[in-house]
Amino acid sequence: MTTREELAGIVDHTLLKPEATAEQVAALAREAAELGAYSICVSPSMLDVELPEGVKLATVCGFPSGAHTSQVKAAEAAVSVASGADEVDMVINLGLAAAGDWDGVREDIAAVRAVCPEPVVLKVIIESAALTDEQIVAACQAAEAAGADFVKTSTGFHPAGGASVEAVRLMAETVGGRLGVKASGGIRSTEAALAMVEAGATRLGLSGTRGVLDGMES
């Protein structure tokens, strides 16, 4: 049985709205500490935030389209790491994935991994709702081959939708515990969050963290 504390401890408390202000990000960080969240996940321009003790700092790269060149993604990630990011969530090139160019997908991820040395954690957003099951498996395999630490379902901004239990289960089966699995995008209820964990998610991206955690008490 998952406890509220255990669930909070795998949450990336997220604010990626383009209009988010520095004041809102500062409030997010304070709330993350209060709730016991693992990290905050914010835009690369918002990394200059006073971080409470025990809260990690995550950001995004090539977000939300993934259509940036590998050089631009790598440069963005390098700046984020230099600015204190503990974790980088990059978006794959979905055009390469749609074309079946998995070597290209792997090389794109590897370019970002090269500027995110350990202990920086690299999560790879595959935008699972926009992929077939076969493409989900291939994307996870490309991420693992490129040295990623996690595969992640979604940006939360794609019209195809966000995380699904089925995608999380398939991703978890594909990486077999060798990589983490982050479920993110549209997880708004306690029941949905717990279902993702049951399916194999080892990290959750939530914007409505408090509401999800409060549901653990009812």
Contacts in CASP RR format, 6 or more apart in sequence:
PFRMAT RR
TARGET T0000
AUTHOR 0000-0000-0000
METHOD contacts of the structure
MODEL  1
MTTREELAGIVDHTLLKPEATAEQVAALAREAAELGAYSICVSPSMLDVE
LPEGVKLATVCGFPSGAHTSQVKAAEAAVSVASGADEVDMVINLGLAAAG
DWDGVREDIAAVRAVCPEPVVLKVIIESAALTDEQIVAACQAAEAAGADF
VKTSTGFHPAGGASVEAVRLMAETVGGRLGVKASGGIRSTEAALAMVEAG
ATRLGLSGTRGVLDGMES
2 194 0 8 1.000
2 197 0 8 1.000
2 216 0 8 1.000
3 216 0 8 1.000
4 213 0 8 1.000
4 216 0 8 1.000
4 217 0 8 1.000
5 36 0 8 1.000
7 193 0 8 1.000
7 194 0 8 1.000
7 197 0 8 1.000
7 204 0 8 1.000
7 212 0 8 1.000
7 213 0 8 1.000
7 216 0 8 1.000
8 35 0 8 1.000
8 36 0 8 1.000
8 37 0 8 1.000
8 38 0 8 1.000
8 209 0 8 1.000
8 213 0 8 1.000
9 36 0 8 1.000
9 37 0 8 1.000
9 38 0 8 1.000
10 38 0 8 1.000
10 197 0 8 1.000
10 201 0 8 1.000
10 202 0 8 1.000
10 203 0 8 1.000
10 204 0 8 1.000
11 35 0 8 1.000
11 36 0 8 1.000
11 37 0 8 1.000
11 38 0 8 1.000
11 39 0 8 1.000
11 203 0 8 1.000
11 204 0 8 1.000
11 205 0 8 1.000
11 206 0 8 1.000
11 209 0 8 1.000
11 212 0 8 1.000
11 213 0 8 1.000
12 37 0 8 1.000
12 38 0 8 1.000
12 39 0 8 1.000
12 40 0 8 1.000
12 41 0 8 1.000
12 58 0 8 1.000
12 87 0 8 1.000
12 182 0 8 1.000
12 184 0 8 1.000
12 203 0 8 1.000
12 204 0 8 1.000
12 205 0 8 1.000
12 206 0 8 1.000
13 28 0 8 1.000
13 31 0 8 1.000
13 32 0 8 1.000
13 35 0 8 1.000
13 37 0 8 1.000
13 39 0 8 1.000
13 40 0 8 1.000
13 41 0 8 1.000
13 205 0 8 1.000
13 206 0 8 1.000
13 207 0 8 1.000
13 209 0 8 1.000
14 40 0 8 1.000
14 41 0 8 1.000
14 42 0 8 1.000
14 184 0 8 1.000
14 205 0 8 1.000
14 206 0 8 1.000
14 207 0 8 1.000
15 24 0 8 1.000
15 25 0 8 1.000
15 28 0 8 1.000
15 40 0 8 1.000
15 41 0 8 1.000
15 42 0 8 1.000
15 46 0 8 1.000
15 207 0 8 1.000
16 41 0 8 1.000
16 42 0 8 1.000
16 43 0 8 1.000
16 60 0 8 1.000
16 63 0 8 1.000
16 64 0 8 1.000
16 155 0 8 1.000
16 157 0 8 1.000
16 207 0 8 1.000
18 43 0 8 1.000
20 42 0 8 1.000
20 43 0 8 1.000
20 46 0 8 1.000
22 46 0 8 1.000
22 48 0 8 1.000
22 49 0 8 1.000
25 40 0 8 1.000
25 42 0 8 1.000
25 46 0 8 1.000
25 49 0 8 1.000
26 49 0 8 1.000
26 50 0 8 1.000
28 40 0 8 1.000
28 42 0 8 1.000
29 40 0 8 1.000
29 49 0 8 1.000
29 50 0 8 1.000
29 51 0 8 1.000
29 52 0 8 1.000
29 55 0 8 1.000
30 52 0 8 1.000
31 37 0 8 1.000
31 209 0 8 1.000
31 210 0 8 1.000
32 39 0 8 1.000
32 40 0 8 1.000
32 52 0 8 1.000
32 55 0 8 1.000
32 209 0 8 1.000
33 52 0 8 1.000
33 53 0 8 1.000
33 54 0 8 1.000
33 55 0 8 1.000
35 209 0 8 1.000
35 210 0 8 1.000
35 213 0 8 1.000
36 55 0 8 1.000
37 55 0 8 1.000
37 209 0 8 1.000
38 55 0 8 1.000
38 56 0 8 1.000
38 203 0 8 1.000
39 55 0 8 1.000
39 56 0 8 1.000
39 57 0 8 1.000
39 58 0 8 1.000
39 86 0 8 1.000
39 87 0 8 1.000
40 49 0 8 1.000
40 51 0 8 1.000
40 55 0 8 1.000
40 56 0 8 1.000
40 57 0 8 1.000
40 58 0 8 1.000
41 58 0 8 1.000
41 59 0 8 1.000
41 60 0 8 1.000
41 87 0 8 1.000
41 89 0 8 1.000
41 205 0 8 1.000
42 49 0 8 1.000
42 57 0 8 1.000
42 58 0 8 1.000
42 59 0 8 1.000
43 59 0 8 1.000
43 60 0 8 1.000
43 63 0 8 1.000
44 59 0 8 1.000
44 60 0 8 1.000
44 61 0 8 1.000
44 76 0 8 1.000
44 79 0 8 1.000
44 80 0 8 1.000
44 83 0 8 1.000
44 85 0 8 1.000
46 59 0 8 1.000
47 57 0 8 1.000
47 59 0 8 1.000
47 80 0 8 1.000
47 83 0 8 1.000
47 84 0 8 1.000
47 85 0 8 1.000
48 83 0 8 1.000
49 57 0 8 1.000
51 57 0 8 1.000
56 86 0 8 1.000
56 87 0 8 1.000
57 84 0 8 1.000
57 85 0 8 1.000
57 86 0 8 1.000
57 87 0 8 1.000
58 85 0 8 1.000
58 86 0 8 1.000
58 87 0 8 1.000
58 88 0 8 1.000
58 89 0 8 1.000
58 121 0 8 1.000
58 123 0 8 1.000
59 80 0 8 1.000
59 85 0 8 1.000
59 87 0 8 1.000
59 88 0 8 1.000
59 89 0 8 1.000
60 88 0 8 1.000
60 89 0 8 1.000
60 90 0 8 1.000
60 91 0 8 1.000
60 125 0 8 1.000
60 155 0 8 1.000
61 73 0 8 1.000
61 76 0 8 1.000
61 77 0 8 1.000
61 80 0 8 1.000
61 88 0 8 1.000
61 89 0 8 1.000
61 90 0 8 1.000
61 91 0 8 1.000
61 112 0 8 1.000
62 68 0 8 1.000
62 72 0 8 1.000
62 73 0 8 1.000
62 76 0 8 1.000
62 90 0 8 1.000
62 91 0 8 1.000
63 89 0 8 1.000
63 90 0 8 1.000
63 91 0 8 1.000
63 125 0 8 1.000
63 155 0 8 1.000
63 157 0 8 1.000
64 91 0 8 1.000
64 155 0 8 1.000
64 156 0 8 1.000
64 157 0 8 1.000
64 158 0 8 1.000
65 91 0 8 1.000
65 94 0 8 1.000
66 73 0 8 1.000
66 90 0 8 1.000
66 91 0 8 1.000
66 92 0 8 1.000
66 93 0 8 1.000
66 94 0 8 1.000
67 93 0 8 1.000
67 94 0 8 1.000
67 95 0 8 1.000
68 76 0 8 1.000
70 107 0 8 1.000
70 108 0 8 1.000
70 111 0 8 1.000
70 112 0 8 1.000
71 111 0 8 1.000
73 90 0 8 1.000
73 108 0 8 1.000
73 111 0 8 1.000
73 112 0 8 1.000
74 111 0 8 1.000
74 112 0 8 1.000
74 114 0 8 1.000
74 115 0 8 1.000
75 115 0 8 1.000
77 88 0 8 1.000
77 90 0 8 1.000
77 112 0 8 1.000
77 115 0 8 1.000
77 116 0 8 1.000
78 115 0 8 1.000
80 88 0 8 1.000
81 88 0 8 1.000
81 115 0 8 1.000
81 116 0 8 1.000
81 117 0 8 1.000
81 120 0 8 1.000
85 120 0 8 1.000
86 119 0 8 1.000
86 120 0 8 1.000
86 121 0 8 1.000
87 120 0 8 1.000
87 121 0 8 1.000
87 122 0 8 1.000
87 123 0 8 1.000
88 112 0 8 1.000
88 116 0 8 1.000
88 120 0 8 1.000
88 121 0 8 1.000
88 122 0 8 1.000
88 123 0 8 1.000
89 123 0 8 1.000
89 124 0 8 1.000
89 125 0 8 1.000
89 152 0 8 1.000
89 182 0 8 1.000
90 109 0 8 1.000
90 112 0 8 1.000
90 122 0 8 1.000
90 123 0 8 1.000
90 124 0 8 1.000
90 125 0 8 1.000
91 125 0 8 1.000
91 127 0 8 1.000
91 155 0 8 1.000
92 105 0 8 1.000
92 108 0 8 1.000
92 109 0 8 1.000
92 124 0 8 1.000
92 125 0 8 1.000
92 126 0 8 1.000
92 127 0 8 1.000
92 139 0 8 1.000
92 142 0 8 1.000
92 143 0 8 1.000
93 104 0 8 1.000
93 105 0 8 1.000
93 108 0 8 1.000
94 127 0 8 1.000
94 130 0 8 1.000
95 101 0 8 1.000
96 102 0 8 1.000
96 104 0 8 1.000
96 105 0 8 1.000
96 108 0 8 1.000
97 105 0 8 1.000
97 126 0 8 1.000
97 131 0 8 1.000
97 135 0 8 1.000
97 138 0 8 1.000
97 139 0 8 1.000
98 135 0 8 1.000
100 135 0 8 1.000
100 138 0 8 1.000
102 138 0 8 1.000
102 139 0 8 1.000
102 141 0 8 1.000
102 142 0 8 1.000
104 142 0 8 1.000
105 138 0 8 1.000
105 139 0 8 1.000
105 142 0 8 1.000
106 142 0 8 1.000
106 143 0 8 1.000
106 145 0 8 1.000
106 146 0 8 1.000
107 146 0 8 1.000
109 122 0 8 1.000
109 124 0 8 1.000
109 142 0 8 1.000
109 143 0 8 1.000
109 146 0 8 1.000
109 147 0 8 1.000
109 148 0 8 1.000
110 146 0 8 1.000
110 147 0 8 1.000
112 122 0 8 1.000
113 122 0 8 1.000
113 146 0 8 1.000
113 147 0 8 1.000
113 148 0 8 1.000
116 122 0 8 1.000
121 149 0 8 1.000
121 150 0 8 1.000
122 147 0 8 1.000
122 148 0 8 1.000
122 149 0 8 1.000
122 150 0 8 1.000
123 148 0 8 1.000
123 149 0 8 1.000
123 150 0 8 1.000
123 151 0 8 1.000
123 152 0 8 1.000
123 182 0 8 1.000
123 203 0 8 1.000
124 139 0 8 1.000
124 143 0 8 1.000
124 146 0 8 1.000
124 148 0 8 1.000
124 150 0 8 1.000
124 151 0 8 1.000
124 152 0 8 1.000
125 152 0 8 1.000
125 153 0 8 1.000
125 154 0 8 1.000
125 155 0 8 1.000
125 184 0 8 1.000
126 136 0 8 1.000
126 139 0 8 1.000
126 140 0 8 1.000
126 143 0 8 1.000
126 151 0 8 1.000
126 152 0 8 1.000
126 153 0 8 1.000
126 171 0 8 1.000
127 153 0 8 1.000
127 154 0 8 1.000
127 155 0 8 1.000
127 158 0 8 1.000
127 160 0 8 1.000
128 136 0 8 1.000
128 153 0 8 1.000
128 154 0 8 1.000
128 162 0 8 1.000
128 163 0 8 1.000
128 164 0 8 1.000
128 167 0 8 1.000
128 171 0 8 1.000
129 153 0 8 1.000
129 154 0 8 1.000
129 158 0 8 1.000
129 160 0 8 1.000
129 161 0 8 1.000
129 162 0 8 1.000
129 163 0 8 1.000
129 164 0 8 1.000
129 167 0 8 1.000
130 158 0 8 1.000
130 160 0 8 1.000
130 161 0 8 1.000
131 139 0 8 1.000
133 170 0 8 1.000
136 167 0 8 1.000
136 170 0 8 1.000
136 171 0 8 1.000
136 174 0 8 1.000
137 170 0 8 1.000
137 174 0 8 1.000
139 151 0 8 1.000
140 151 0 8 1.000
140 171 0 8 1.000
140 174 0 8 1.000
140 175 0 8 1.000
140 179 0 8 1.000
141 174 0 8 1.000
143 151 0 8 1.000
143 179 0 8 1.000
144 151 0 8 1.000
144 175 0 8 1.000
144 178 0 8 1.000
144 179 0 8 1.000
148 179 0 8 1.000
149 179 0 8 1.000
149 180 0 8 1.000
150 179 0 8 1.000
150 180 0 8 1.000
150 181 0 8 1.000
150 182 0 8 1.000
150 202 0 8 1.000
150 203 0 8 1.000
151 171 0 8 1.000
151 174 0 8 1.000
151 175 0 8 1.000
151 179 0 8 1.000
151 180 0 8 1.000
151 181 0 8 1.000
151 182 0 8 1.000
152 181 0 8 1.000
152 182 0 8 1.000
152 183 0 8 1.000
152 184 0 8 1.000
152 203 0 8 1.000
153 162 0 8 1.000
153 163 0 8 1.000
153 164 0 8 1.000
153 167 0 8 1.000
153 168 0 8 1.000
153 171 0 8 1.000
153 182 0 8 1.000
153 183 0 8 1.000
153 184 0 8 1.000
153 185 0 8 1.000
154 161 0 8 1.000
154 162 0 8 1.000
154 163 0 8 1.000
154 184 0 8 1.000
154 185 0 8 1.000
154 186 0 8 1.000
155 184 0 8 1.000
155 185 0 8 1.000
156 162 0 8 1.000
156 184 0 8 1.000
156 185 0 8 1.000
156 186 0 8 1.000
161 185 0 8 1.000
161 186 0 8 1.000
162 184 0 8 1.000
162 185 0 8 1.000
162 186 0 8 1.000
163 183 0 8 1.000
163 184 0 8 1.000
163 185 0 8 1.000
163 186 0 8 1.000
163 187 0 8 1.000
163 196 0 8 1.000
165 195 0 8 1.000
165 196 0 8 1.000
165 198 0 8 1.000
165 199 0 8 1.000
166 199 0 8 1.000
168 181 0 8 1.000
168 183 0 8 1.000
168 196 0 8 1.000
168 199 0 8 1.000
168 200 0 8 1.000
168 201 0 8 1.000
169 199 0 8 1.000
169 200 0 8 1.000
171 181 0 8 1.000
172 181 0 8 1.000
172 199 0 8 1.000
172 200 0 8 1.000
172 201 0 8 1.000
175 181 0 8 1.000
180 202 0 8 1.000
180 203 0 8 1.000
181 200 0 8 1.000
181 201 0 8 1.000
181 202 0 8 1.000
181 203 0 8 1.000
182 201 0 8 1.000
182 202 0 8 1.000
182 203 0 8 1.000
182 204 0 8 1.000
182 205 0 8 1.000
183 196 0 8 1.000
183 199 0 8 1.000
183 201 0 8 1.000
183 203 0 8 1.000
183 204 0 8 1.000
183 205 0 8 1.000
184 204 0 8 1.000
184 205 0 8 1.000
184 206 0 8 1.000
185 205 0 8 1.000
186 192 0 8 1.000
187 193 0 8 1.000
187 196 0 8 1.000
187 204 0 8 1.000
187 205 0 8 1.000
187 206 0 8 1.000
187 212 0 8 1.000
188 208 0 8 1.000
188 212 0 8 1.000
189 212 0 8 1.000
190 211 0 8 1.000
190 212 0 8 1.000
190 213 0 8 1.000
190 214 0 8 1.000
190 215 0 8 1.000
190 216 0 8 1.000
190 218 0 8 1.000
193 204 0 8 1.000
193 206 0 8 1.000
193 212 0 8 1.000
196 204 0 8 1.000
197 204 0 8 1.000
206 212 0 8 1.000
END
